[in-house]
């Protein structure tokens, strides 16, 4: 007699069946499908991410050894790798992207009160992109030069929750700055970005939306100083200036004033120049704000080291995007599980425990009772780097 839920089923509880079905119907995911539904594909791919399966044959073998337990996960027949391969190639990846956004929305609400290194009430986002190299002979559709193929993951990471507010998977040839045209700017929020996103017309769009940005200045910046404010060199600050752009096209694209903050990083022996459209923050806070952009790098590193997004189960663009978005779903599910259980364990520890417990019937709250208490006061956004 079956009693209790498997750990894998408990991890999938935050996904409401009707919400998932709406995503499926939006893109016709189960149109004329009789045997292998979208939910069954999703369960297989979540299992593969949690347990780090290396291939479709690996997924098939591991799941079918648990044949008597598959029914309770919604898998009503043995898994066949050919069927899973066909689903990866043809079933619209946007279904899983919508499910991921739904899960991220749940998690962001739970993490809204997480502490941040800076005492600011505004929402802070960090923008960046990370490349994934692919084999040119296997993925010719993703070619970006004579010898290589690849894709990029563009992410707008909310720093309070360490969760992506927006994501885009594109070809490696897609320039990061073009993604700014697809974003909706939140008034009053801070956007942290590196020099790859410096485009004066697009930055002026942020200014017109009443949002704030902090970015690095390019070395070729031509400007005129309008006003200089005193700074304390002992803090690393070298200058705090109000400037206007001097180059004709730049001044036409961004006609307003800007703030230029120069900071000397004594640890790495380099000078950093920041640009922002916020004139009220202390200059040192501007420099520290940009330092927080490193959280998005930690997010990419965590995904690449602990989820399977560098080797893929299919060779088509649809299969690749599906696997990437399911990985994001797993990240959000682990974050939700951590918050709902009030666990002291890091995301890495939770993922490791889940990987060997997916077919246990133990309540998930009991799995993490032995968590170490040293993580009690560490903000969630800082726990991304605790795997090192």
N, C-alpha and C positions, 0 to 999 in steps of 0.2 A: 504493500500500500504506500502511495506517495504522500509524504508529509513534509511540509516546509518548502521553501524556495531554494533553488541553487543560487550560489553567489553570483553567477553571471546574470541570472534573472533579477536579482536584487539590484545589481548595478544598472540595469536597464529600466528600473521602475520610474525614474524621472521622465521618461518618454511616454506621454499620454497616447494611448492607441488612436484616439480620434484625431489628435494633432498630427501624428505620423501619417495617418491615412489621408488627411487633407493634403499633405506634401506629396504623397504618392499620386493622388488624383489630379493635382495641379499639373503634373507633367506626364500623365498617362502611364505611370510605372507598371501597373498591373493589367494593362489593356490586353485582353486575349491571353492572359497568363493563367495556366491551370495548375501547375505543379510548384514552381520555384518562385515564390512571391518576393516582393521587395523587402518585406520584413525578414524573410529567411536569409536573403543575401546580406542584409545588414547585420544579423546575428552572427553569421559566419565571419564577416569582416571584423566585427568587434572582437570576437574570439581570437582571430588571427593577430590583431593588434595587442591584446592583453597578454597573449602567450608567446608573442614573437615568432609566429609561423613564417617559414622561409619561402614557401611556394604553394601553389594550388594543390599539388599532390600531398604536401605536408598537412594542409588544412583538411583535405578529404580523409586522410588516414587517421588523424587525431580525433576528428569528430565521429567518424564511423565506428571507432573502437568504443564509443559511448552510445551505441545505437539505442539502448533501452532508456536513455535519458534525454534523447534529442526531442522527443514529443513534447516534453514539458518546457522546452525552449521555443516552441513554435515550428520546429523542424519535423515534419510529419513523414519524411521518407529519407533514406540515406542520401548523403551529399555526394554529388558527382562533380569532379573538377571541370568536365566539359560544360556542364550546365552553369557552373559558377563563372567560367571563362566567358560564356556567351552573355551572361547577365552583366558582367563587368564591361563588356564591349558595347552593349546596346542600351542598357537601362540608363536613363538620363541622370548624370551626376548632380544636377541641380536639386534633385530630391534630397540628397544627403547634405548638400550645402544649406538647404532650408532647415533641415533637422538640426544641424550644427548651430545655426543662428538662434534657433529656439532654445537650445540647451544653454548657449552662452548667455542669452537674455535671463534665464533663470539664475544662473550662477552669478551674474553681475549684480543682481538685486541682493543676493545673499552676502556678497563681499563689498557692498557699498560703503560700509563703515570701517573697512580695514585701514590701519594706520599707514602713513606714508612718511618718508624721511623728512619731507618738507611740510611745514605747517601752513598749508593752503587749502581753502575751501573749494576752489574751482576744480573741475574735472581736468585731468591731465592725460593727454594721449601722446604716445611715441610712435612715429612712423618710420618704417624701414622695409627693406626687401632682402630676401635671402635666396641664393641660387642653389639649385639641385642639378648636378651634372648627370647626364644620361649617355648611354652608348649610342653613337651615331648610327651604327648599322642596325640597331634594334628600334631606335626612335628617330627615323629620318625626318619625320614631320616637325621635330623640335630643333632642327639644325639652326645654329647661330653663327658658325664660321666654318672654315673648310674641314676642320677635324673634330668638332665637338657639337653635341646637342645638349639642351638643358631647358629647365623651366624656372620661374621665379615665384616665390610666395610673397606677396605684398601684404603687410599687416599694419593695422592701426590698433595698437595695444593700449588699453586703459590701465594706467599704472596702479590705481587703487586696488583693482581686482586681479591684475596680471592676466587678464583675459582679452582676447581680440574683439574689438567692437566691429571692425570690418576686415575682410580678407579678400584677396584676389589671387587666383592662380593663373599665370600668364606664361607665354613663351619668354625665353631669356632675352630675346631681342626687344621686348617691350620696355621702354624707358620708365624709370621710377616716377619721374616728374609728371608723366601723362596720367598717372593714377589720380593725381589731385583733382582732375576734372570730374571724376566720378564720385567724389566724397561730398557729403553734406556737412557743412561746418556748424558746430554747436556754439551759439553765442556765449561768451564768457569763458569758454574752455581754452586750455593751453595745448598747443601742438608743437611737439619737439621733433625736429628733423635735421638731417645732415645736409651737406652741401649739394648732394645729388638732387635735392628738391628746390634749390634756389632758382626760381623763375619769377621775375618781378610781377608779371601780369597775374600769375596764380597766387602769389603772396598777397597782392592787393585785394584779391577776392576774399581772402581770409580777413583782412582788415575791414572790408566793407560788410562782412558778416558779423562784425563786432566780436570776433574771436581773437585770440592772441597766439603768436608764434615765437619760437626761439630756434634759431638756426646758426650754423657756422657761416662766416663770411668767406667768400673766395678771395684768393690773393690778388686777383686782378680788379678788385672793387675800387671804383673811382668815386670819391665822395668829397663833400665840402663840410667842414665843421661849423655848426651854428652855435653850439654852446657846449661847455665842458664843466663837469661837476667834480668836486674833490673826492678822492678815494684814499683808502688806507692801504699802502703798499704791503704792510705786514700780513694782510689777508690774501695776498696774491694778486689783487687788482692792480692794474697799471693805468687804466683810463676808463672814463664813463662819459660818452659824448652823445650829443644830439646832432644828427647829420642829415644831409639831403644828398640824393644821388646826382652825379654830375654828367655821366654819360647820357647822351640824348635819348636813346631808345629806352634805357632803364628809367630815366626820369619821367618819360612819357607814360610808361607802364605802371610806375609806382610814384605818383606825384607828391605823396605825403612825406613827412619826416620819419626818420628811423632812429633807433637807439643803438649805439655801437659800444660794446663792453669788451675791453681787452683784459685777459687774465693770464697770469703766468703759472703754469703747472710745474711746481718745483720737483715733484716726484719723477716726472718724465722729461724734465728740462725742455719744455716747449711753451711757446706763447699761443694762446687760443683767442680768437676774435669772434664774438657772438653778435648777432643782430636780432632785434626784437622790436615789436610795435607797442610794447607795454612800457610806459614811462614812469609808472608809480612804484614798481618793485625795487627793493635795494639791489644794487649792482651785483653783490655777492650771491643773492638769491637767483639772479638770472644765470650765473655760472653754475650754481648747484642744480638748477632746473635742468639744464642741458645734460649734466652728469647723469640724471635719472633716465636719460634715453637708453642707457646701457641695458635696462630691463628688457627691452625688445630683443636684444642680442641673446640674453639668457633664455628668453622664450624660444627662440629658434634653436638654440643649442639643446635645450631640453627635448624639444620635439624630435630632433634628429638623432639624439643619443638613446632615447627611451621609447620611441614609437617607430614603426616601420614606414618611413617616408623617403628612404634613399634607394631602396630596391623594391620593385613593383611586381604585382601578380599578373598584370596584363601589359600589352605593348601599345594599345590605342590611347589617344588623348582622353577619351571618356573613362577608361579604366584607371588611368593615372590620377585624374581629378577625383574620381570616386574614392580611391584609396586615401588621398590626401584629406578629403573632407571627413571621411570616417575617422581618421586619426585625430582630427580636431574634435569630433564628437566624443571620442574616448578621453581626450584631455579634459573636456568640459564635464564629462561624467565623473571622472576621478576628482575634479575640483568640487563638484556638487556633493559627492560622497563624503569628502573630508569635512565640509562645512556642516552637513546635516548630522554627521556623527559627532561633531565637536572633537575630532581626533587631534592628538598632538603630533601624529606622524606627518612626515613630509610627503609631497606628491610622489616622489621616487619610492619611498618606503611602501606607500599604499599600492602603487603599481606592482611592486615586487611581490607583495603578499597576495594580491589578486591573481597574479600570473600562475600561482601554484594552487589556487583555491577555487577556480571557476566552477568546478563540478561538486564542490562541497555543499552541504545543506546547513552549514553554520550561519547563524545570523551575523551580518557583516559587523555589527557593533562589537561582537565578541572577538572578531579577528584582530581588532586594534586595541584591545584593552591593555596589552603589554607595551604599548608605545612609550617611548622615552619622554620624560617631562622636560628635557632641555629645550624643546622647541616651543614651549608655552608662550614665550614673549616675542617670538620671531614673526614678523608680518608675513602674510602669505606671499606677497610679491618678492620677498627675500628668499623664500624657500626654494625657488627655482635653481639656485646655485648650490644647494646643500648636497647635491650628489657628488660633488668633487671631493 
